[in-house]
Amino acid sequence: VAIEGCCHGELDNIYATIDQAVKETGSEPPDVLICCGDFQAFRNRSDLNTFAAPVKYRQMGDFWKYYKGEKVAPILTVFVGGNHEASGYLWELFHGGWAAPNIYFLGVAGSVILKKTLPDGKVHKIRISGASGIYKRHDYRTGYHERLPYDNSTMRSIYHIRHYASFRLSRLPISPCDIFVSHDWPVGIEQYGNTAQLIRAKPFFRDEIASNTLGSPPLMEILQTIKPSYWFSAHLHVKFAALVRHGQQPASLSQAPNSGRQHHTNPDELEIDVDDSDTEVVDGALETKTQIPMTRFLALDKCMPRKDFLQILDIPLDETNLDNSAEVTMANTSEIPSVTLHFDPHWLAITRAFHPHLPLSKYVDQPLTMDPLTAQQMIDKEIQWIDEHLKGSSLEINDVQQFTQTAPALGDPGGDDPGQPFWYTNPQTVAFAEFLQIENKINPQPVVMNEDK
């Protein structure tokens, strides 16, 4: 698994760095690239008007070439949103979808299953879940009220995480090996790593650390509830590792000595093993055989020279990660394992259970305040629906959602227009809603009521 921090539209450089690392080390290419936000999926110049950043930073980046088809992502890429995004486009894919061929957006909140078919026919799987955006207390309890064209306020509030997202993500099950991805850090995560080293790298974090306001409270709640094996983040533009031993108080390493290793400054150098990096100050941070649940946290920097923006991890899987629902009848004829992305049936059930509560106005009429038992009963009911109605389906995402251009790409007619973007009904969102037999509430097609309307 290749992990990347803040993308900032630098897809060409990210893919080239991975390719260089593979060639120099002779290792196998990663099965998947996971980007932790600020992806900046700009299709055209109009999309820049949905980008919350000063005008001088509004650059197109590389994504439009992948959206247009001039380039194809050489590795399956999965990403969450941050606070510097093409927010209008990501809203089209609220439930998740292909932002470009081989580049999948997890949605405002989402969970998918990555399956790897080995040459012997065995299928291994790992859950990848994630939350987009950053936390702002004043928007957390509001609904998704933002609509194009955005003003200076809604251009920012649209990427603030909502209670609706964190409530649903907290209902995911604990599994033997899974990954959670966010842009923001879980609040207080610095207490599980070398806090002193973090403050030396970023002295202006000191006050937020002292007041326990560095990061997102709902993300820490998710971490403590579903206890993912791995958690990857970005946002704060620093590399930082931590180890959460669930059920124990954080043993802050604020007084821990330096590892004695020099920080890497070569922009072309990529650390393949975390054991060879400065993250080894967290004792056992990458141990995989543990007696108590552990979450290994890693945050990375932005894609720039002399920054620790990329990490390649070898995540071992054991028999508990075999896909028992897959029929292992024919060996993979290729020497190279195949990797496919599938819907997470548990997340599909969660989506169906709470879709009636999706808040689309600023003030929420039906907040999700039910007790955990009631919520679980609602999910169990929808799990039964999934079993009955989708039985026999592989749940492979490509069978339901296929990438479709909605807005024009840069260089196409209309793609160079610097004006406000139009809104589009994305066929992938329509297909997802039809698949789950739920109403499409995201940019739905206008309905002609009669000849006069």
Residue pairs with C-beta under 8 A, 6 or more apart in sequence:
1 30
1 31
1 32
1 34
1 179
1 312
1 313
1 314
1 315
2 18
2 30
2 32
2 33
2 34
2 75
2 310
2 311
2 312
2 313
3 33
3 34
3 36
3 232
3 298
3 300
3 310
3 311
3 312
3 313
4 14
4 33
4 34
4 35
4 36
4 234
4 300
4 303
4 309
4 310
5 36
5 234
5 237
5 239
5 299
5 300
5 301
5 302
5 303
5 307
5 308
5 309
5 310
6 36
6 37
6 38
6 82
6 84
6 183
6 234
6 235
6 237
6 300
6 301
6 302
6 303
6 309
7 14
7 35
7 37
7 38
7 39
7 40
7 79
7 303
8 38
8 40
8 61
8 84
8 302
8 303
8 304
9 39
9 40
9 42
9 59
9 60
9 61
9 62
9 63
10 61
10 62
10 303
10 304
11 61
11 62
11 63
11 66
11 73
12 62
12 71
13 303
14 33
14 35
14 303
14 309
14 310
15 33
15 73
15 74
15 75
17 268
17 270
17 310
18 29
18 30
18 33
18 75
18 270
18 310
18 312
19 74
20 268
20 270
21 27
21 270
21 272
21 310
21 312
22 28
22 29
25 272
27 272
27 312
29 75
30 75
30 312
31 75
31 76
31 114
31 116
31 337
31 339
32 75
32 76
32 77
32 78
32 114
32 128
32 339
33 73
33 75
33 76
33 77
33 78
34 77
34 78
34 79
34 128
34 179
34 181
34 232
35 77
35 78
35 79
35 80
36 79
36 80
36 82
36 181
36 182
36 183
36 232
36 233
36 234
36 235
36 299
36 300
37 79
37 80
37 81
37 82
37 83
37 85
37 132
37 182
37 183
37 234
37 235
38 82
38 83
38 84
38 85
38 183
38 234
38 235
38 302
39 63
39 79
39 80
39 81
39 82
39 85
39 99
39 105
40 51
40 61
40 63
40 84
40 85
40 86
41 47
41 63
41 67
41 85
41 86
41 89
41 90
41 99
41 100
41 105
42 48
42 51
42 60
42 61
42 63
42 64
42 86
42 89
43 63
43 64
43 67
43 68
43 86
43 89
43 405
43 407
43 408
43 409
43 410
43 415
44 64
44 407
44 408
44 409
44 410
44 412
44 414
44 415
44 416
44 417
44 421
45 60
45 410
45 415
45 416
45 417
45 418
46 407
46 417
46 418
46 419
46 420
46 421
46 422
47 86
47 88
47 89
47 407
47 421
48 58
48 60
48 86
48 418
49 149
49 150
49 418
49 419
49 420
49 421
50 85
50 86
50 87
50 88
50 89
50 148
50 150
50 155
50 421
51 58
51 84
51 85
51 86
51 87
51 155
52 83
52 84
52 87
52 155
52 156
52 159
53 84
60 410
62 71
63 99
63 100
64 409
64 410
64 415
65 71
66 72
66 73
66 100
66 101
66 103
67 99
67 100
67 405
67 409
68 405
68 409
68 410
68 411
68 412
69 101
72 101
72 102
73 100
73 101
73 102
73 103
75 102
76 102
76 104
76 114
76 339
76 341
77 102
77 103
77 104
78 104
78 106
78 112
78 114
78 128
78 130
78 181
78 341
79 99
79 103
79 104
79 105
79 106
79 181
80 105
80 106
80 130
80 131
80 132
80 181
80 182
80 183
81 87
81 90
81 105
81 108
81 132
81 133
81 159
81 183
82 132
82 133
82 134
82 159
82 183
82 234
82 235
83 133
83 134
83 156
83 159
83 183
83 235
85 159
87 146
87 150
87 155
87 158
87 159
88 148
88 150
88 421
88 423
89 99
89 406
89 407
90 99
90 105
90 108
90 132
91 146
91 158
91 442
91 443
92 406
92 423
92 424
92 425
92 426
92 429
92 442
92 443
93 99
93 105
93 107
93 426
93 428
93 429
94 107
94 108
94 144
94 429
94 442
95 107
95 108
95 110
95 351
95 429
95 432
95 433
95 442
96 104
96 105
96 106
96 107
96 110
96 112
96 432
97 104
97 105
97 107
97 401
97 403
97 426
97 428
97 429
97 432
98 104
98 105
98 397
98 401
98 402
98 403
98 428
99 105
99 403
100 403
101 403
104 112
104 341
104 397
106 112
106 128
106 129
106 130
106 132
106 181
107 132
108 131
108 132
108 133
108 144
108 162
108 165
109 130
109 131
109 132
109 165
109 166
109 168
109 169
110 129
110 130
110 347
111 127
111 128
111 129
111 130
111 169
111 172
111 344
111 346
111 347
112 127
112 128
112 129
112 341
112 342
112 343
112 344
112 347
112 397
113 125
113 126
113 127
113 128
113 341
113 342
113 343
113 344
113 395
114 125
114 126
114 127
114 128
114 339
114 340
114 341
114 342
115 123
115 124
115 125
115 323
115 326
115 339
115 340
115 341
115 342
116 123
116 124
116 125
116 337
116 338
116 339
117 123
117 332
117 337
117 338
117 339
117 340
118 124
118 332
118 337
119 331
119 332
119 334
119 335
119 336
119 337
120 331
120 332
121 328
121 329
121 330
121 331
121 332
122 322
122 328
123 322
123 323
123 326
123 328
124 317
124 321
124 322
124 323
125 321
125 322
125 323
125 342
126 177
126 178
126 179
126 315
126 317
126 321
127 172
127 175
127 177
127 178
127 179
127 344
128 178
128 179
128 181
129 169
129 172
129 178
129 179
129 180
129 181
129 226
129 228
129 344
129 347
130 180
130 181
130 182
131 161
131 165
131 166
131 169
131 180
131 181
131 182
131 183
131 184
131 219
131 222
132 159
132 161
132 165
132 183
133 159
133 160
133 161
133 165
133 183
133 184
134 159
134 160
134 161
134 183
134 184
134 216
134 235
135 160
135 161
135 184
135 187
135 215
135 216
135 217
135 218
135 219
136 157
136 160
139 157
139 160
139 162
140 160
140 161
140 162
140 163
140 218
141 162
141 163
141 364
141 367
142 157
142 162
142 359
142 362
142 363
142 364
143 162
143 164
143 359
143 360
143 361
143 362
143 363
143 364
144 158
144 162
144 164
144 358
144 359
144 360
145 154
145 360
145 361
145 362
146 154
146 157
146 158
147 154
147 423
148 420
148 421
148 422
148 423
149 420
149 421
150 158
161 184
161 216
161 218
161 219
162 359
163 218
163 367
163 368
164 354
164 357
164 358
164 359
164 364
164 368
166 218
166 219
166 221
166 222
167 354
167 368
167 375
168 350
168 351
168 354
169 222
169 226
170 221
170 222
170 225
170 226
171 350
171 375
171 376
171 379
172 226
172 346
172 347
172 350
173 226
173 346
174 226
174 227
174 293
176 229
176 318
176 320
176 321
177 229
177 315
177 317
177 318
177 320
177 321
178 228
178 229
178 230
179 228
179 229
179 230
179 231
179 232
179 315
180 222
180 223
180 226
180 228
180 230
180 231
180 232
181 231
181 232
181 233
182 216
182 219
182 231
182 232
182 233
183 233
183 234
183 235
184 215
184 216
184 219
184 233
184 235
185 214
185 215
185 216
185 219
185 233
185 235
185 236
185 299
186 215
186 216
186 219
186 220
186 222
186 223
186 231
186 233
186 297
187 212
187 213
187 214
187 215
187 216
187 217
187 219
187 220
188 212
188 214
188 215
188 220
188 250
189 215
189 220
189 223
189 242
189 244
189 297
190 198
190 205
190 209
190 214
190 215
190 240
190 242
190 252
191 250
191 252
192 242
192 243
192 244
192 250
192 251
192 252
192 282
192 297
193 240
193 241
193 242
193 243
193 252
193 253
193 281
193 282
193 297
194 240
194 253
194 254
194 256
194 281
194 282
195 209
195 252
195 253
195 254
196 253
196 254
196 255
196 256
197 253
197 256
197 258
197 278
197 281
198 205
198 209
198 238
198 240
199 205
199 206
199 209
201 238
202 236
202 238
205 214
205 236
208 214
214 236
223 231
223 244
223 295
224 246
227 246
227 293
227 295
228 295
229 294
229 295
229 296
230 295
230 296
230 297
230 298
230 313
230 315
231 295
231 296
231 297
231 298
232 297
232 298
232 299
232 300
233 297
233 298
233 299
233 300
234 299
234 300
234 301
234 302
235 299
236 299
237 301
237 302
237 307
238 299
238 301
239 277
239 278
239 279
239 298
239 299
239 300
239 301
239 308
240 279
240 297
240 298
240 299
241 274
241 279
241 281
241 282
241 285
241 296
241 297
241 298
241 299
242 282
242 285
242 296
242 297
243 282
243 283
243 284
243 285
243 294
243 295
243 296
243 297
244 250
244 294
244 295
244 296
244 297
245 292
245 293
245 294
246 292
246 293
246 294
246 295
247 292
247 293
248 292
253 281
253 282
256 281
258 281
259 278
259 280
259 281
261 277
261 278
263 278
264 271
264 277
264 308
265 306
266 306
267 304
267 305
267 306
267 307
270 310
270 311
270 312
271 277
271 308
271 311
271 312
272 312
273 314
274 280
274 285
274 286
274 298
274 311
274 313
275 286
277 308
277 311
279 285
279 298
285 296
286 296
286 313
287 294
288 315
288 316
298 311
300 308
300 309
300 310
300 311
301 307
301 308
301 309
302 309
303 309
303 310
332 338
340 396
340 398
341 396
341 397
341 398
342 394
342 395
342 396
342 397
343 395
343 396
343 397
343 400
345 383
345 386
345 390
345 395
346 379
346 383
348 382
348 386
348 390
348 395
348 436
349 379
349 380
349 382
349 383
349 385
349 386
350 379
350 382
351 436
351 438
352 382
352 385
352 386
352 436
352 437
352 438
353 375
353 378
353 379
353 381
353 382
354 368
354 378
355 436
355 438
355 439
355 441
356 366
357 366
357 367
357 368
358 441
359 365
359 366
359 367
360 441
368 375
370 378
389 437
393 399
400 431
400 432
400 435
401 428
401 431
401 432
402 427
402 428
402 431
403 428
404 426
404 427
404 428
406 424
406 425
406 426
406 427
407 414
407 415
407 421
407 422
407 424
408 414
408 415
409 415
410 416
423 443
424 443
425 440
425 443
425 444
425 445
426 442
426 443
429 440
429 442
429 443
430 440
433 439
433 440
434 440
